[in-house]
Amino acid sequence: MNITRKSPNTESEKVRPLCFLFSPLCSYCFGRWLRGFPSLDINWKMPFHAEKNKLQLATIAVTAILLSACGKQEISLKGAEDALAQRSVTAGHGVVDYPDDSPSVPDGKIAWEQMNCATCHADSGKGVPGKCTVDLTSKEYERKQKPVDQFEFVSFGKPGVEHPKVNDKLSRRQAWNLVFYIRSLAQTPLSDAEWAEIDPVFGSNCAVCHGKKGVGDGPLARNLEPQPANFRNFERFYDRSDDVLWDHVAHGIKWEGMPDFLGKQDKAKNVKFDSDYIWKLVQYVRRFHESIVPTIAANPEKSENKTSTK
């Protein structure tokens, strides 16, 4: 197999003489420019004007060498076809594409029904005996799962595991909705009332760094390095399990300005940061990048159709 590569500049033959014409001028200007900086520590071995002449000649030589490659080139790959990358290698399969907005748990239930997940997992998520060995209602199991890993699994499958893939059946948005519905089977997201109860505690203990809206823009943020976490950063927080988030809140993050809260108290709010309350804070943080608001019709037949895997 022979491949002929043509120079992208089809006028190279016309341009080449101009390059030869201007290269001495460029080298002359370069020399004049250097002489304008007497503070430069340049150890010339001969007077500058003599070196300048050498520089001009060198520039012309280099230009000639480079321009000699401007014409047609023929590269033969005969006999090496097997070493070429196949089309499937660069097709982009398995690429995680993050959502544009917080995934909706209620919309995820619609995707769950569309994909008939209950056939193996049961309506509750506990699993049908003989068809599924994973209990999706287990908090211990759910807290160890990263959202991004769950998205990869339901979208693209996993080698050695027999499980349907949804990347050719659901849109990116629907797949993320499904992931967060699956997570909700073990840990129901905070209701608006529960959120409102925790919000003042977050405001007096966390917002000073993370900001009231959780985007890392609190009053102290500008003085911290690294910057406080932005809870709306999907790529960052979908790569964190709930166990990791709990550990960060409970024990802090060394060298990053994140304090430890486990065992401390907010006397003004009459709150003790014990293990259970820190789990509530984890749920509070999750609400910055998940939603309990439905955005599509409750009827699966009227929900959005797959138009893209992005």
ZAMARGU-4260 file (C-alpha; in steps of 0.2 Angstrom, whole numbers, plus 5000, padded with zeros to 4 digits):
<rodrens>
0) 5000/5000/5000 | 5007/5017/4995 | 5002/5033/5002 | 5006/5049/4993 | 5006/5065/5004
5) 5005/5082/4996 | 5011/5097/5004 | 4996/5107/5010 | 5004/5122/5002 | 5000/5120/4983
10) 5010/5136/4979 | 5026/5130/4987 | 5035/5132/4971 | 5031/5150/4969 | 5034/5154/4987
15) 5051/5146/4988 | 5061/5160/4979 | 5053/5173/4990 | 5059/5163/5005 | 5077/5164/4998
20) 5075/5182/4995 | 5069/5187/5013 | 5080/5175/5023 | 5096/5187/5022 | 5085/5202/5027
25) 5078/5192/5042 | 5095/5187/5048 | 5101/5205/5046 | 5086/5211/5057 | 5089/5198/5069
30) 5107/5204/5071 | 5102/5222/5073 | 5089/5216/5086 | 5102/5207/5097 | 5113/5223/5096
35) 5099/5232/5104 | 5101/5222/5120 | 5119/5226/5127 | 5114/5218/5144 | 5113/5201/5136
40) 5128/5190/5141 | 5133/5184/5123 | 5151/5178/5121 | 5154/5180/5103 | 5171/5173/5097
45) 5173/5186/5083 | 5167/5203/5079 | 5148/5205/5078 | 5148/5209/5059 | 5158/5194/5055
50) 5147/5183/5065 | 5132/5191/5057 | 5138/5186/5040 | 5139/5168/5046 | 5122/5169/5053
55) 5115/5174/5036 | 5123/5160/5027 | 5117/5148/5040 | 5100/5154/5039 | 5100/5152/5020
60) 5107/5134/5022 | 5093/5129/5034 | 5080/5137/5024 | 5085/5128/5009 | 5085/5111/5018
65) 5068/5115/5025 | 5060/5120/5008 | 5067/5105/5000 | 5054/5095/5009 | 5040/5106/5003
70) 5036/5096/4988 | 5028/5079/4986 | 5033/5065/4997 | 5030/5046/4995 | 5029/5035/5010
75) 5028/5017/5007 | 5019/5006/5020 | 5019/4991/5010 | 5021/4976/5021 | 5017/4985/5037
80) 4998/4986/5036 | 4996/4975/5051 | 5005/4988/5062 | 4992/5001/5057 | 4979/5006/5070
85) 4962/4998/5066 | 4947/5010/5064 | 4939/5002/5080 | 4954/5008/5090 | 4950/5026/5087
90) 4931/5025/5087 | 4930/5033/5104 | 4921/5018/5113 | 4919/5019/5132 | 4922/5038/5133
95) 4913/5045/5148 | 4904/5061/5144 | 4898/5071/5159 | 4881/5078/5160 | 4877/5097/5156
100) 4866/5098/5172 | 4862/5088/5188 | 4855/5071/5184 | 4837/5069/5189 | 4833/5054/5201
105) 4814/5054/5196 | 4819/5054/5177 | 4831/5039/5181 | 4816/5029/5187 | 4809/5031/5170
110) 4825/5025/5162 | 4825/5010/5174 | 4808/5005/5168 | 4812/5008/5150 | 4827/4996/5151
115) 4817/4983/5161 | 4830/4983/5175 | 4817/4975/5187 | 4818/4959/5177 | 4834/4955/5186
120) 4835/4968/5200 | 4817/4968/5206 | 4807/4983/5208 | 4816/4987/5225 | 4833/4984/5218
125) 4837/4969/5230 | 4839/4957/5215 | 4829/4942/5209 | 4836/4926/5215 | 4845/4916/5202
130) 4847/4932/5191 | 4856/4945/5201 | 4869/4944/5216 | 4870/4962/5219 | 4859/4971/5232
135) 4857/4988/5226 | 4847/4993/5242 | 4863/4990/5252 | 4870/5006/5259 | 4887/4998/5263
140) 4888/4993/5244 | 4882/5009/5238 | 4893/5020/5248 | 4908/5012/5240 | 4903/5015/5222
145) 4909/5030/5212 | 4895/5037/5200 | 4907/5037/5186 | 4911/5019/5188 | 4892/5015/5188
150) 4890/5025/5172 | 4904/5016/5163 | 4896/4999/5169 | 4878/5002/5164 | 4884/5011/5148
155) 4898/5000/5141 | 4897/4984/5152 | 4912/4976/5160 | 4923/4962/5153 | 4918/4945/5161
160) 4901/4952/5168 | 4885/4947/5159 | 4875/4963/5159 | 4866/4973/5146 | 4874/4989/5139
165) 4863/5005/5137 | 4875/5016/5127 | 4866/5012/5111 | 4848/5013/5119 | 4849/5028/5131
170) 4856/5045/5128 | 4870/5052/5139 | 4857/5061/5150 | 4846/5046/5152 | 4861/5035/5157
175) 4866/5048/5171 | 4848/5049/5177 | 4848/5030/5178 | 4864/5030/5188 | 4858/5042/5201
180) 4841/5032/5202 | 4851/5016/5206 | 4860/5025/5219 | 4844/5031/5227 | 4838/5014/5230
185) 4851/5012/5244 | 4851/5030/5250 | 4836/5041/5247 | 4841/5059/5242 | 4838/5073/5255
190) 4820/5080/5254 | 4818/5099/5252 | 4813/5099/5271 | 4829/5089/5276 | 4839/5100/5265
195) 4832/5116/5273 | 4836/5109/5290 | 4855/5106/5286 | 4857/5121/5276 | 4860/5134/5290
200) 4874/5122/5297 | 4882/5121/5280 | 4881/5140/5279 | 4889/5143/5296 | 4903/5130/5295
205) 4906/5126/5276 | 4900/5141/5265 | 4915/5152/5271 | 4926/5142/5260 | 4914/5132/5248
210) 4902/5147/5245 | 4883/5147/5249 | 4880/5138/5232 | 4894/5126/5234 | 4904/5132/5220
215) 4920/5135/5230 | 4919/5154/5230 | 4917/5158/5249 | 4925/5173/5257 | 4940/5164/5262
220) 4942/5155/5245 | 4954/5167/5237 | 4967/5165/5251 | 4967/5146/5250 | 4978/5135/5239
225) 4972/5124/5232 | 4955/5132/5230 | 4940/5124/5240 | 4931/5111/5230 | 4917/5116/5218
230) 4903/5104/5222 | 4896/5107/5205 | 4911/5100/5197 | 4904/5084/5190 | 4920/5076/5184
235) 4928/5078/5201 | 4913/5072/5212 | 4907/5058/5201 | 4925/5051/5204 | 4922/5051/5223
240) 4912/5037/5232 | 4902/5042/5247 | 4914/5034/5258 | 4928/5045/5252 | 4917/5061/5254
245) 4913/5055/5272 | 4931/5053/5276 | 4935/5070/5269 | 4922/5079/5280 | 4926/5068/5295
250) 4945/5069/5295 | 4949/5083/5284 | 4961/5083/5269 | 4979/5086/5274 | 4989/5101/5267
255) 4973/5107/5258 | 4965/5118/5272 | 4950/5106/5274 | 4947/5104/5293 | 4941/5088/5301
260) 4923/5089/5309 | 4921/5072/5317 | 4917/5074/5336 | 4916/5093/5335 | 4900/5104/5339
265) 4891/5119/5332 | 4884/5125/5349 | 4874/5139/5340 | 4865/5127/5330 | 4865/5113/5343
270) 4873/5101/5331 | 4886/5088/5335 | 4896/5081/5320 | 4895/5063/5324 | 4896/5049/5311
275) 4877/5050/5307 | 4877/5069/5305 | 4892/5068/5293 | 4883/5056/5282 | 4869/5069/5281
280) 4882/5081/5276 | 4888/5069/5262 | 4870/5068/5256 | 4869/5087/5257 | 4884/5089/5246
285) 4877/5076/5233 | 4862/5087/5231 | 4874/5100/5222 | 4876/5087/5208 | 4860/5077/5208
290) 4842/5083/5207 | 4825/5076/5214 | 4815/5086/5202 | 4807/5077/5187 | 4810/5085/5170
295) 4801/5073/5158 | 4784/5064/5158 | 4780/5051/5170 | 4775/5040/5155 | 4790/5030/5148
300) 4782/5031/5131 | 4782/5050/5131 | 4800/5052/5138 | 4814/5058/5128 | 4820/5046/5114
305) 4838/5042/5112 | 4846/5054/5099 | 4864/5054/5104 | 4877/5044/5115 | 4884/5061/5121
</rodrens>
